């Protein structure tokens, strides 16, 4: 029989994502519902090492479901990468009578959590939160939907300027290793081309595409570029290359940067966070550990952390096909 869980700690780690606060709220409220103590950890794994804890109850998480970022703060901890640092973190949890841990973050968060759980046999469950949507085993990660809406809104405004001045805009979005944001926002905003890390379009093919668009009567264009795409050393070099070879265009660059991380989470992300937060608490109550709580076909699922962090991100070929067809 699984050991009864009496006190669950929750932390956020890595890059912030809209919906993290909503997930914390769901964890705390679920703990309250099931009469389990809940301990908040400030500043992720570094907070574990420094015992930067706070007791949380249902009222302490009021009015945060609509807030972006994470009120528990987030940081990357070099100390936690050492066995000595992790031992200190474990001792602090034991000293505060914490017997299970919920970590909210991405692959780096899960990698550290998996190692920690194995070393010290502490029950641990992960909640996927990253705007890149690059975690395996779940259809969506927290923050992804909000980031998409932020990007589409920004591109819609850029297009107004592009069409007014016959300009070509290169819009860089986040996605160092995965092109989900670029591909989906590009389709949603009607981009003429979408450049993603999973495939190498190449500068010559890009020029051919732009020339075909010009011949069909397009006077302005939007190209969405994931930050990890390497047609040029960077997006500014790519812009210079296009200008040198297509003098009929004025080329402008817009790097959306960290505005994609911020803002009030969408309704989708708030509901997703609530499902995953409750699911994480109930998984621990049922003796589960070393898993991520994900969502697949609208159902909450349990995924081994090893599977979740496995690097086998693949492009959605159907979305790629739709993008090619609708951009003619």
N, C-alpha and C positions, 0 to 999 in steps of 0.2 A: 504494500500500500504506500502511496506517495506521502511524503511528510507534509503535514498541514502547514500552509503558508500563512504567516501572521503579519509580515511586514515586507512590503515591496518597495524598492527604490526605483526611481525613474530619472533618466538623464537624456539630454540631447547632445549630439556630438557631430563634428564635421561642419560642412556648410549649412547655414540655416535654410529653411524652406517654409513657405506659407502652409499652415496646417499643423505645424509642430505644437503650437499652443493648444489647438483643438485636441490633439492626441494626448497631450499631458492632462488636459481637463478630463478626457474620457477615462484615462487610467485612474485618476484620483477619484472620480465619481464612481467608477466600478468598484474600486477598493472600499469606498464608503458604503456602497450598496451591500457588499458582501462582508462587511465588518472586518476589513483588513486595514492595518495601518499603512500609510503611504509616506515615503520619505523622498523629498526632492533633492536632487544633486545639482548644485550650481557648477557651470563650466565643464560639463562632460567628465571625461576620465580624469582630468586634472583635479576636479573637485572631489573625486573619490579618494585621490591620494592625499589631499589636504583636508579631508573630512568637512567639506563645505556643504553641510546638509541643512535642510529645513523640513519641518513636519508640515504636511499638506492635508487639508480636509476639503470637503465639498464646497465650503464657502470661500476657501482661499484661492479657488480657480474660477470664481465668477467673473464675467465680463472679459474673458480672454479668447473665447471661441472665434471672435471676429478679428483678432489681432495677428499681424504677420510676425515673422521672427520667432524667437523663443524667450520667454521670460526667465527661464532657467539658464540662459546664456549658453554659448558653445565655444569650445576652443579645441585645438589639436594638441595632444599631450605627448611630448617626447619621453617624459618620465614613465609613462604607462607602457612604452615599448620595451622597458627593461623588466626582468623578472623581479628585481628588488622593488620597483615601483608598483607592480601589480600585487606583490605581497602586502605592501603597505595599504593599498586600496582594499584588499580583502580583510585585513585586520580592522580597518575602520568600519567596514560593513558589519563585521561580527560584533565590534564594540557597541554599535548602535542597534543591535538586535535585528539587522536586516537579513532576511533569508532568501531573497530572490531579487532579480534585477531586470528591468525593462530598458532597453537602449533604443533610442530613436535617431536614425541617421542613415547613411549610405554604406557602401562596401567597406570603407576603411573602419567605420564604426563596428560593423558586423565582424570584420576580421579580428579586431582587438577583443570584441566581446566573446567570440568563439574560443579564442585562446584562453582568456580569463576564466571562462566557465569550465573548460577542460582541466586547467591547472588546479583549480581550487574547488571543483565540484559544487559550484553554486548555480542554481537554476537561473537560466537567462533566456529571454525572448526578445527578438528584434522587431521594430516597426520601421518599414522602409520610408524614408523621407529624403528625397533628393529631386530637384527640379529636372534633372537629366533623364529620369525614368529608365535608368540603366541597371536595375536590379532584376535578376532572374527569378522566375517563379511567381511574379505578380504582374497583373495587367497594368497596374498604375502604382506610382509612388506618390507620397504626399508632396504637394507643391507643384507637380507637373502641370495639372490643369490650370492652376492660377498663372503659372509662368507663360503658358501658351496664350492665355487671354491677354496678358500684359504685352506680349510680343505682337500679337495680331493688332491690338489697338495702336501700338506704336507704328507699325508698318502702314496701317490705314492712313495715319497722319502724314507719314513720309511720302506716301503716294500722292497726296494732294499737291505737295511741292514738286515732286518729280514730274507730274503731268502738266503743271503750270509752266515749267521751264524747259521741257524736253530733256530732262536729265536722266541719267542712269544712276541708280543708288545701289551700292553694296551695303547690305545690312548684316552685321555680324551678331549672331546670337550664341548663347552658351551651348556647349556640347563638345567637350574636349575629345571624348572617345566615342560618343553616340550622337547620331543625327536626328533623334526623335523630335526635338524641339524645332529644328530647322525644317524637317520634312513636313511635319503637321502644320506648323505656322505658315510655311511657304504655300501650302495648298489652301489653307484657310484665308490667307491674305491675297491670293491670286498672283504669286510671284512668277516671273518669267523663267527663272532658273533657281535651282536649289543645290547647293554644294555641301556634301556631308562627308565625314571621315571614313565611312564604310566603303566608299567608292571613289576612285580617282578620275574625275571627269576630264581633267587636263585642260590647259589654256586654249589649245587649238580648237577643241570641240566646243568650248564655251564661246569662242569668237564666232565659229560657224553658226551656233544657235542664235547669237545676237544679230548676226547679219541676216539670217532668215526672218527673224522677227521684224527687223527694220524693213525688209522688202514687203512684208505683209501689211505695212502701214503703222506699226507701233512707233510712237514718237517718244515714249519714255519706257523705262523698264525698272523692275525691282529684282535684284538677285539676293536671295537669302543665303548666308554663308555660316556654317557652323564653325566655331572657333578652332576646332581640331582639323578642319579641312586644309590641305596643303597644296593647292594649285599654285600658290605663291608662298614665299616665306612668311608673309602675313597679308592681311587684307589690303593694306596700303600699297604693297608691292603689286598685288593683283590689280588694283585700281589703276596704277601707273601703266601697267602692261596694256590694259584695255584702252586707255587714252592714247597710247602710242600707236595702236593698231586700228582704232576706230575714232577718228577725229570728229565724226559727226555727233558724238555724244559728249556732253559735260558729265564727268563722273564724280560722284560724291560718295563719301564713306560715312556710315553711321554705326558706331559700336554701342549696342544697347547696354552691355555690361551688367552691373549689379542691380539695375532697376528690375531685372527679371526675377530676382530673389525676393523682392520686397512686396508690400501691399497686403491688403486684406484678402484672406483666402476665399476662393470661390465656394459656392454652395457645395459643389461636388467634393472639393477637398475637405470641407468641414464634415460632411457626412461620412466620407471615407475615413477620416481621422477618428471619428466616433466609433465606427465599426471596428477598426484595427485596435484602438485602445481597449475597448471592452474585450475583444478577442484575445488580446495579450494577457490580460488579467485572468481570464477564464482558462487559458491554456496553462498558466502556471498553477492554478488551483487544481487542474486535472493531471498534474505531474509531468507536464511537457517541459522540455528544456532544449537549448541548442537549435531552436527553430526561429524562423521569421513568420510573422502573421502577414499574409498577403491577400490579394483579392483576385479571383479568377471567375469570369462569367457571373459577376455580381455576388459570388459566394466567398465567404471568408475561408482561407485555406492555410494549412501549416506546411512550411517549406524548410527543409534542412538548411542551416546557415551555409554549409559547404556548397550547396546547390545555388543558393542566393548570390553568393559572391563569386561564383565561377565566371570567368571572363569568356563568354561566348555570345556576345551581343551580335545580333543579325539584323540586317535591314528588312523592313517590311516591303517585299517586292510588289505587292498589290498597291500600296500607297505610292511607290515609285512610279508604277505604271500609270496610275491616275494623274500624278503630277505631270508626267510627260504629255499625256493626252490633253489636259486642260490648259496647258501653257502655250499651245500653238498660236 
